[in-house]
Amino acid sequence: MKISRWLPALLLVGALPALAAVPDSCERVRSDIQQKIIGNGVAESAFTLDIVPNDQADQPGAQVVGHCANDTFKIIYTRTDSTQ
Protein backbone atom coordinates (compact mmCIF):
# COMPACT_ATOMS: atom_id res chain seq x y z
CA MET A 1 0.00 0.00 0.00
CA LYS A 2 2.88 2.37 0.70
CA ILE A 3 4.19 1.95 -2.85
CA SER A 4 0.91 3.00 -4.42
CA ARG A 5 0.82 6.11 -2.24
CA TRP A 6 4.31 7.23 -3.34
CA LEU A 7 3.98 6.31 -7.00
CA PRO A 8 2.02 9.43 -8.05
CA ALA A 9 4.48 11.67 -6.22
CA LEU A 10 7.44 10.04 -7.97
CA LEU A 11 5.75 10.36 -11.35
CA LEU A 12 5.10 14.04 -10.74
CA VAL A 13 8.70 14.69 -9.72
CA GLY A 14 9.87 12.87 -12.84
CA ALA A 15 7.64 15.05 -15.02
CA LEU A 16 8.86 18.37 -13.59
CA PRO A 17 11.88 18.73 -15.90
CA ALA A 18 9.62 18.26 -18.93
CA LEU A 19 7.19 20.87 -17.63
CA ALA A 20 10.01 23.32 -16.96
CA ALA A 21 11.16 23.08 -20.60
CA VAL A 22 7.83 24.28 -22.01
CA PRO A 23 8.31 28.04 -21.52
CA ASP A 24 11.79 28.02 -23.08
CA SER A 25 10.67 26.31 -26.28
CA CYS A 26 7.63 28.57 -26.50
CA GLU A 27 9.75 31.67 -25.96
CA ARG A 28 11.97 30.67 -28.88
CA VAL A 29 8.97 30.21 -31.17
CA ARG A 30 7.45 33.50 -29.98
CA SER A 31 10.74 35.30 -30.63
CA ASP A 32 10.97 33.86 -34.17
CA ILE A 33 7.41 34.94 -34.95
CA GLN A 34 8.04 38.40 -33.48
CA GLN A 35 11.10 38.88 -35.70
CA LYS A 36 9.11 37.87 -38.80
CA ILE A 37 6.34 40.36 -37.98
CA ILE A 38 8.85 43.15 -37.37
CA GLY A 39 10.63 42.16 -40.59
CA ASN A 40 7.34 42.71 -42.44
CA GLY A 41 7.32 46.35 -41.34
CA VAL A 42 5.11 46.23 -38.26
CA ALA A 43 6.47 48.33 -35.38
CA GLU A 44 7.34 46.36 -32.26
CA SER A 45 5.14 48.68 -30.20
CA ALA A 46 2.14 48.02 -32.47
CA PHE A 47 1.44 44.43 -31.37
CA THR A 48 1.79 41.87 -28.61
CA LEU A 49 2.41 38.16 -28.77
CA ASP A 50 1.16 36.10 -25.85
CA ILE A 51 1.69 32.44 -25.05
CA VAL A 52 -1.52 30.92 -23.71
CA PRO A 53 -2.84 27.41 -23.07
CA ASN A 54 -5.00 26.02 -25.87
CA ASP A 55 -8.22 26.52 -23.93
CA GLN A 56 -7.51 30.27 -23.61
CA ALA A 57 -6.58 30.94 -27.24
CA ASP A 58 -10.03 32.17 -28.30
CA GLN A 59 -9.77 35.84 -27.32
CA PRO A 60 -11.59 38.78 -28.90
CA GLY A 61 -9.41 40.76 -31.29
CA ALA A 62 -6.60 38.19 -31.18
CA GLN A 63 -5.34 35.85 -33.87
CA VAL A 64 -3.49 32.56 -33.36
CA VAL A 65 -0.18 32.85 -35.20
CA GLY A 66 1.68 29.82 -33.86
CA HIS A 67 1.81 26.94 -31.45
CA CYS A 68 4.45 25.29 -29.28
CA ALA A 69 5.10 22.61 -26.67
CA ASN A 70 3.60 19.82 -28.78
CA ASP A 71 0.60 21.99 -29.61
CA THR A 72 -0.40 22.46 -25.96
CA PHE A 73 0.13 26.23 -26.10
CA LYS A 74 -0.85 28.81 -28.71
CA ILE A 75 0.84 32.08 -29.56
CA ILE A 76 -1.69 34.83 -30.14
CA TYR A 77 -1.17 38.14 -31.93
CA THR A 78 -3.00 41.29 -30.84
CA ARG A 79 -2.68 44.74 -32.41
CA THR A 80 -2.08 47.46 -29.85
CA ASP A 81 -2.38 50.50 -32.11
CA SER A 82 -5.58 51.52 -33.85
CA THR A 83 -4.04 53.71 -36.54
CA GLN A 84 -3.87 50.99 -39.20
SERO-4910 file (N, C-alpha, C, O; in steps of 0.05 Angstrom, whole numbers):
BEGIN
 pado doro    nc1    nc2    nc3   cac1   cac2   cac3    cc1    cc2    cc3    oc1    oc2    oc3
  Met    A     16    -24      0      0      0      0     17     25      0     10     45    -12
  Lys    A     40     24     13     58     47     14     69     54    -14     72     78    -20
  Ile    A     73     34    -30     84     39    -57     63     54    -74     71     73    -88
  Ser    A     38     47    -72     18     60    -88     14     89    -79      5    106    -95
  Arg    A     19     95    -55     16    122    -45     39    140    -55     35    164    -60
  Trp    A     63    129    -58     86    145    -67     89    146    -97    103    163   -108
  Leu    A     77    127   -111     80    126   -140     71    152   -154     86    162   -171
  Pro    A     48    163   -148     40    189   -161     60    211   -155     66    227   -173
  Ala    A     70    212   -131     90    233   -124    115    230   -140    127    250   -150
  Leu    A    125    206   -144    149    201   -159    144    207   -189    162    218   -202
  Leu    A    121    201   -199    115    207   -227    114    237   -231    124    247   -252
  Leu    A    103    252   -213    102    281   -215    130    293   -214    136    311   -230
  Val    A    147    284   -196    174    294   -194    189    288   -220    205    304   -229
  Gly    A    184    265   -232    197    257   -257    188    274   -280    203    278   -299
  Ala    A    164    285   -279    153    301   -300    161    330   -298    157    345   -317
  Leu    A    171    339   -276    177    367   -272    198    378   -292    194    400   -302
  Pro    A    219    364   -298    238    375   -318    224    379   -345    231    398   -359
  Ala    A    206    362   -353    192    365   -379    174    389   -378    172    404   -397
  Leu    A    161    394   -355    144    417   -353    160    443   -352    151    464   -362
  Ala    A    184    442   -341    200    466   -339    211    474   -367    217    498   -371
  Ala    A    213    456   -386    223    462   -412    203    475   -430    210    487   -451
  Val    A    178    474   -423    157    486   -440    160    515   -445    160    524   -468
  Pro    A    164    532   -425    166    561   -430    190    568   -448    188    586   -465
  Asp    A    212    554   -445    236    560   -462    231    555   -491    237    572   -508
  Ser    A    219    532   -497    213    526   -526    193    545   -537    195    554   -560
  Cys    A    173    553   -521    153    571   -530    164    599   -534    156    614   -552
  Glu    A    182    607   -517    195    633   -519    211    635   -545    211    656   -558
  Arg    A    224    613   -552    239    613   -578    221    617   -601    226    632   -620
  Val    A    199    602   -601    179    604   -623    167    632   -624    165    644   -646
  Arg    A    160    643   -601    149    670   -600    169    690   -610    161    709   -625
  Ser    A    194    688   -603    215    706   -613    218    704   -643    221    725   -656
  Asp    A    217    680   -654    219    677   -683    196    691   -697    200    704   -718
  Ile    A    172    687   -687    148    699   -699    150    729   -697    143    743   -716
  Gln    A    158    739   -674    161    768   -670    180    780   -690    174    801   -701
  Gln    A    203    767   -695    222    778   -714    211    778   -742    216    797   -758
  Lys    A    195    758   -749    182    757   -776    162    780   -779    161    793   -800
  Ile    A    147    785   -758    127    807   -760    141    834   -762    133    851   -778
  Ile    A    162    838   -746    177    863   -747    190    865   -775    191    887   -786
  Gly    A    200    843   -785    213    843   -812    193    851   -834    202    859   -855
  Asn    A    167    847   -829    147    854   -849    138    883   -846    119    892   -859
  Gly    A    152    899   -829    146    927   -827    127    935   -805    119    959   -804
  Val    A    120    917   -787    102    925   -765    120    933   -742    138    919   -734
  Ala    A    114    956   -730    129    967   -708    126    948   -683    104    938   -679
  Glu    A    148    945   -669    147    927   -645    126    937   -624    115    920   -610
  Ser    A    122    963   -623    103    974   -604     74    971   -614     55    978   -599
  Ala    A     70    961   -638     43    960   -649     29    934   -645      6    930   -654
  Phe    A     42    915   -632     29    889   -627     40    875   -603     61    882   -592
  Thr    A     26    855   -594     36    837   -572     33    809   -581     15    802   -596
  Leu    A     50    792   -572     48    763   -575     47    750   -548     65    755   -531
  Asp    A     26    735   -543     23    722   -517     22    692   -520     11    682   -540
  Ile    A     34    678   -502     34    649   -501     12    641   -481     13    648   -458
  Val    A     -8    626   -491    -30    618   -474    -36    589   -478    -31    578   -499
  Pro    A    -48    576   -458    -57    548   -461    -78    547   -483    -92    566   -488
  Asn    A    -81    524   -495   -100    520   -517   -128    530   -510   -142    542   -527
  Asp    A   -137    524   -486   -164    530   -479   -169    560   -474   -192    569   -471
  Gln    A   -148    577   -475   -150    605   -472   -143    621   -498   -141    645   -498
  Ala    A   -141    606   -520   -132    619   -545   -154    635   -559   -148    652   -576
  Asp    A   -179    630   -553   -201    643   -566   -206    670   -551   -223    670   -533
  Gln    A   -192    691   -559   -195    717   -546   -204    737   -567   -195    737   -590
  Pro    A   -222    755   -559   -232    776   -578   -209    794   -588   -193    803   -572
  Gly    A   -208    798   -614   -188    815   -626   -161    803   -628   -142    816   -636
  Ala    A   -158    777   -622   -132    764   -624   -133    743   -645   -154    732   -652
  Gln    A   -109    737   -656   -107    717   -677    -85    697   -670    -63    706   -662
  Val    A    -90    672   -673    -70    651   -667    -50    652   -690    -57    649   -714
  Val    A    -24    656   -684     -4    657   -704     17    635   -701     36    633   -717
  Gly    A     15    618   -681     34    596   -677     26    579   -654      7    584   -639
  His    A     41    557   -651     36    539   -629     63    528   -620     83    529   -635
  Cys    A     64    516   -596     89    506   -586     83    484   -565     60    479   -558
  Ala    A    104    473   -554    102    452   -533     83    430   -542     64    423   -528
  Asn    A     89    418   -565     72    396   -576     43    405   -578     25    389   -573
  Asp    A     39    429   -587     12    440   -592     -5    442   -567    -30    440   -569
  Thr    A      7    445   -544     -8    449   -519    -11    479   -513    -28    486   -496
  Phe    A      5    496   -525      3    525   -522      0    538   -549     10    527   -569
  Lys    A    -14    560   -550    -17    576   -574     -4    603   -570     -2    613   -547
  Ile    A      5    615   -592     17    642   -591     -3    659   -606     -9    655   -629
  Ile    A    -13    679   -591    -34    697   -603    -23    725   -607     -8    735   -591
  Tyr    A    -32    736   -629    -23    763   -639    -46    782   -634    -69    777   -641
  Thr    A    -40    805   -621    -60    826   -617    -48    853   -625    -26    860   -616
  Arg    A    -62    868   -641    -54    895   -648    -58    913   -624    -78    911   -611
  Thr    A    -38    931   -619    -42    949   -597    -46    978   -606    -52    995   -590
  Asp    A    -42    983   -632    -48   1010   -642    -72   1009   -660    -78    988   -673
  Ser    A    -87   1030   -661   -112   1030   -677   -109   1048   -701   -129   1056   -713
  Thr    A    -84   1056   -708    -81   1074   -731    -81   1060   -758    -85   1073   -778
  Gln    A    -78   1034   -759    -77   1020   -784   -101   1002   -787   -104    988   -808
***
